[in-house]
């Protein structure tokens, strides 16, 4: 198989997973938060919310690496 095809497929899968983790994190923020209507309460992430945060960071780094690999191939 062609390396570019494999990297493209991996990039599609990683991007779908990344979108899913970001959407699962954004449960408490609506359109009002985008315009400054948030109640500005800062709290620590715990449990699954913390895991989703770390997973989304890892997926973003993997996506960046795959994008750079496509540029250099």
Residue frames relative to the residue before (quaternion, step in Angstrom):
aa qw qx qy qz dx dy dz
X 1.0000 0.0000 0.0000 0.0000 0.00 0.00 0.00
X 0.5464 -0.6141 0.4753 0.3136 3.49 -1.27 0.51
X 0.5188 -0.6648 0.4458 0.3004 3.60 -0.93 0.91
X 0.6349 0.5330 -0.3439 0.4411 3.60 1.00 -0.74
X 0.6393 0.5214 -0.3266 0.4613 3.58 1.02 -0.76
X 0.6494 0.5137 -0.3142 0.4645 3.58 0.95 -0.86
X 0.6777 0.4818 -0.2947 0.4709 3.59 0.91 -0.90
X 0.6243 0.5317 -0.3397 0.4606 3.61 1.04 -0.70
X 0.6589 0.4939 -0.3102 0.4750 3.58 0.94 -0.84
X 0.6483 0.5088 -0.3149 0.4708 3.59 0.97 -0.84
X 0.6504 0.5199 -0.3166 0.4544 3.56 1.01 -0.80
X 0.6335 0.5175 -0.3308 0.4707 3.60 1.02 -0.71
X 0.6656 0.4983 -0.3027 0.4658 3.58 0.93 -0.88
X 0.6697 0.4917 -0.2984 0.4698 3.60 0.91 -0.92
X 0.6589 0.5044 -0.3252 0.4535 3.60 0.95 -0.76
X 0.6329 0.5159 -0.3367 0.4689 3.61 1.03 -0.70
X 0.6563 0.4955 -0.3076 0.4787 3.59 0.99 -0.81
X 0.6407 0.5288 -0.3162 0.4582 3.58 1.02 -0.81
X 0.6432 0.5080 -0.3158 0.4780 3.59 0.96 -0.84
X 0.6543 0.5240 -0.3128 0.4466 3.57 0.96 -0.84
X 0.6832 0.4747 -0.3045 0.4639 3.58 0.89 -0.84
X 0.6366 0.5112 -0.3376 0.4684 3.60 1.03 -0.69
X 0.6689 0.4925 -0.3118 0.4614 3.60 0.93 -0.79
X 0.6430 0.5114 -0.3297 0.4651 3.59 1.05 -0.62
X 0.6459 0.5211 -0.3231 0.4548 3.60 1.13 -0.55
X 0.7153 0.4869 -0.2556 0.4312 3.59 0.99 -0.81
X 0.2348 0.8197 -0.4995 0.1532 3.60 0.88 0.83
X 0.7619 0.4035 -0.2168 0.4580 3.61 0.99 -0.69
X 0.6801 0.4762 -0.2966 0.4719 3.58 1.20 -0.16
X 0.1317 -0.7933 0.5922 0.0509 3.52 -0.82 1.02
X 0.7682 -0.3237 0.2573 0.4888 3.54 -1.22 -0.46
X 0.5919 0.5872 -0.3642 0.4151 3.58 1.12 -0.53
X 0.6270 0.5409 -0.3366 0.4484 3.56 1.10 -0.64
X 0.6186 0.5522 -0.3493 0.4365 3.59 1.10 -0.58
X 0.7454 0.3728 -0.2070 0.5124 3.60 1.11 -0.59
X 0.6736 -0.5278 0.2943 0.4254 3.58 1.17 0.45
X 0.5251 0.6619 -0.4024 0.3525 3.59 1.20 0.20
X 0.4125 0.7072 -0.4789 0.3168 3.56 1.20 0.25
X 0.5127 -0.6729 0.4398 0.3014 3.58 -1.12 0.59
X 0.3795 -0.7905 0.4272 0.2202 3.61 1.33 0.16
X 0.3651 0.6865 -0.5387 0.3244 3.56 0.89 0.92
X 0.1905 -0.7862 0.5812 0.0885 3.54 -0.69 1.12
X 0.0679 0.7903 -0.6047 0.0718 3.54 -0.84 0.98
X 0.5439 -0.6191 0.4532 0.3398 3.54 -1.22 0.40
X 0.4521 -0.6604 0.5262 0.2874 3.53 -1.19 0.59
X 0.0240 -0.7990 0.6005 -0.0213 3.54 -0.96 0.90
X 0.8381 0.2482 -0.1635 0.4574 3.51 -1.26 0.48
X 0.8484 -0.1037 0.1044 0.5086 3.53 -0.97 -0.96
X 0.5930 0.5718 -0.3672 0.4319 3.59 1.13 -0.60
X 0.6565 0.4950 -0.3009 0.4831 3.58 1.03 -0.78
X 0.6401 0.5197 -0.3178 0.4682 3.58 1.01 -0.80
X 0.6509 0.5083 -0.3141 0.4683 3.60 0.95 -0.83
X 0.6172 0.5491 -0.3361 0.4524 3.55 1.07 -0.74
X 0.6981 0.4585 -0.2688 0.4798 3.58 0.87 -0.95
X 0.6315 0.5280 -0.3317 0.4609 3.59 1.02 -0.76
X 0.6596 0.5018 -0.3199 0.4591 3.60 0.96 -0.79
X 0.6197 0.5248 -0.3476 0.4687 3.61 1.07 -0.64
X 0.6621 0.5000 -0.3039 0.4683 3.58 0.92 -0.90
X 0.6632 0.4990 -0.3086 0.4647 3.60 0.93 -0.84
X 0.6311 0.5224 -0.3377 0.4635 3.59 1.03 -0.69
X 0.6532 0.4986 -0.3134 0.4759 3.60 1.00 -0.79
X 0.6391 0.5106 -0.3243 0.4751 3.59 1.00 -0.79
X 0.6417 0.5219 -0.3206 0.4616 3.59 0.98 -0.85
X 0.6468 0.5115 -0.3125 0.4716 3.57 0.98 -0.82
X 0.6558 0.5133 -0.3051 0.4619 3.57 0.96 -0.84
X 0.6558 0.4968 -0.3094 0.4768 3.58 0.99 -0.80
X 0.6366 0.5238 -0.3282 0.4611 3.58 1.03 -0.75
X 0.6619 0.4864 -0.3062 0.4812 3.57 0.98 -0.81
X 0.6223 0.5345 -0.3413 0.4588 3.59 1.05 -0.69
X 0.6488 0.5065 -0.3224 0.4675 3.59 1.03 -0.72
X 0.6229 0.5424 -0.3465 0.4447 3.57 1.04 -0.67
X 0.7480 0.4244 -0.2222 0.4593 3.57 0.91 -0.94
X 0.6274 0.5346 -0.3557 0.4405 3.62 1.21 -0.18
